[in-house]
C-alpha cells in the first residue's frame, strides 16, 4: 500500500513539475507591463466608455472625479444591457406565439366529405333477434365510450345463451345487412353541381348510428373541387318510418337524417358535431372552410411525427379511436367493429368476456386517451381543417309541391311529410379562413434584439465580446501562473518555519 501511494505521489510531483516548467517558460509579465496591457486594452477596445476610465488629465483632482463618473456611467449601462439581454432570453425560452387570421379567396376550393346516417339503426325485417341485437349494441357502445355497464349485466346470460345457439352470429354482419341502406328507394334524388349522383357514389362506413354512407370520400375525383358558391350537394332521402324498430323507451324518439361534414382524409365524428334534419323538412346548410395551423412543441402543442395506422392523416379524433382500439384489445383480447383495427375472429368474446365496467374515475387515473396537450396521448394536429355550418329549415314539401311530387314519386303528401328529408349543402362564400399560430420571436430575431440592446447601451458587438473574453482569459492565465509559482514557495517557507519552531520547543 505504501509503495502504491509513493508511486502515486511521484507521478503527481512529476506532473506538477511539468506545469511549473511550462509556466516558468511563459512567465507572467511584470506589473508595469500588465498595467500597460490593461491600459492599451481600455483605449483600443470597441467597448465604448472604457477609455475614459484610464485617460490622464492635467488636473489630477478633476481627472479623478471624471474617471469616477465615467465608471458609474459604464457600470450602469453594462447592468442595463445585461438585464435587457436576460429579459429577451427569458422571453424567448417561454416560447411565445402570435396568432394571425387571414382570408384567402380561391378560384376552386375542395368540397368536403358528407356522411349521412338514419336516426333509426335497424329495419323491420330484422325483427328476429332484435332485442338481443339491441342489447349487444348497447354493450359495444358501452365499451366504446368506457362507461359503466353494471346495470345491464343481469341480461348477459340471455346473450350467452343466444350466442351458443347461433355460433356464426355477427353483430357487424347483422347491422350491415339489416341496418340503414342507400338504394334507389331510399335515395330519391342526388345532385352535385347540376350533375346527378347515385347510390354507388356513397361509401359505406360504420358509426355509432350503425350503417352510414359517405359522399365524396375519394377526394381525387374530378367533382371534388368547387368553382362557385351558392351551389353544392343536394339529396332527398326516404327514411321509411314504417320500418323503424328503435325502442322509444330507450330514448330513440327522433325521425330524420343526421349528417356530419368533414375532411375526406379523416373519419366522420358524430359525437358533438353531427347535424340533424327531421322528416318533412328542407335543411339549407351553408358551410365555410376553416384551416388551423398549430406550431410544433415547444411553441405549440402539436407533434408532426405522429402517424396513425388506419387513417391517411393525423387527427385528434382518429388518434383517440385508435387509442381506444389498442386499449380494448389489450384489456379484452377483442375489438368492437366500430373501432379501427383488425377484428378478432372470436366474436363471442367481444360481447361476453370484455370487462366493460370501467368507471370514469379509473379512466382518469390511468390518463387513458387524454387529449389536448403535447404530452397527452393525442395532442392537437399541426394542421386541421374544419367546416363550420349554418343551418336553416323550411317545411317540405309545400302544398303545391306535394301535388307535383305525388305524381312524380308516386307517394302521398302525408307520406312525404312523414318520411322525406331534403338536404342542401353548399359553400357560403368561395374563400377559406386560415388561423395560423406563429412564433412571436425566432432565433434570428433574438440575436438581432440582443445585439440591438448591447449596441444601444454599450456600443458592443460580437467582436467586442471576443475582445473582452481574450482580455479576461489573459489576466486569468497570469493569475494562475502567479499562484503556481508562488504558492509552493510560501507553503515550503511555512513548513520550514513550523519545523524550526518545533525544534526550538524541544530544546
Number of C-alpha atoms within 10 A of each C-alpha: 6 7 8 9 10 11 12 12 12 12 12 12 12 12 12 12 12 12 14 16 13 11 18 14 8 11 14 18 11 9 9 9 11 14 12 12 16 14 16 13 17 21 18 12 18 19 22 17 19 20 18 18 19 16 14 11 12 7 8 10 9 11 17 16 11 16 19 14 14 17 15 12 13 20 14 13 16 15 14 16 22 16 13 17 20 13 12 18 16 11 14 18 11 11 15 15 17 11 12 11 12 10 12 10 12 12 10 14 18 15 25 25 21 20 26 25 28 26 23 25 22 27 21 15 12 16 13 9 10 17 13 18 19 17 17 19 19 15 24 22 17 16 23 20 13 19 16 16 17 12 8 12 12 8 12 16 11 11 18 16 10 14 18 11 10 11 10 10 14 16 19 16 11 15 19 19 14 17 20 23 22 22 12 12 12 17 19 18 17 20 15 17 16 11 9 11 18 15 17 10 14 20 15 18 17 17 18 17 18 21 24 25 23 23 22 20 23 16 17 10 9 8 14 18 15 20 14 17 15 12 17 19 21 20 17 17 24 23 28 21 17 10 14 18 18 20 12 9 7 7 8 13 11 15 21 24 23 18 23 22 25 22 19 22 17 20 22 25 17 17 8 7 13 16 17 20 22 22 24 23 22 21 23 19 20 21 20 17 22 16 15 16 19 21 19 19 15 13 18 20 19 23 20 14 8 14 13 13 12 16 15 13 18 25 24 16 17 23 25 19 21 20 20 21 23 17 16 22 19 11 13 14 15 24 30 24 21 19 21 18 16 13 16 15 10 12 20 20 15 24 25 17 11 19 16 24 16 16 13 13 9 11 14 11 8 10 12 16 18 16 17 14 14 17 13 14 17 26 22 24 25 21 17 19 19 15 19 14 18 14 14 11 14 12 15 20 21 14 11 9 11 19 14 14 17 15 10 9 11 9 13 13 21 12 14 22 18 20 21 26 27 27 21 19 24 23 22 17 14 20 18 17 16 18 18 17 19 18 17 14 17 14 11 9 12 16 14 12 17 21 17 17 21 22 15 12 18 22 15 19 17 10 12 16 14 11 17 17 11 12 16 11 12 13 15 12 13 17 12 13 19 15 12 16 16 11 11 11 12 11 11 11 12 11 12 12 11 12 12 11 11 11 9 9 8 7 5
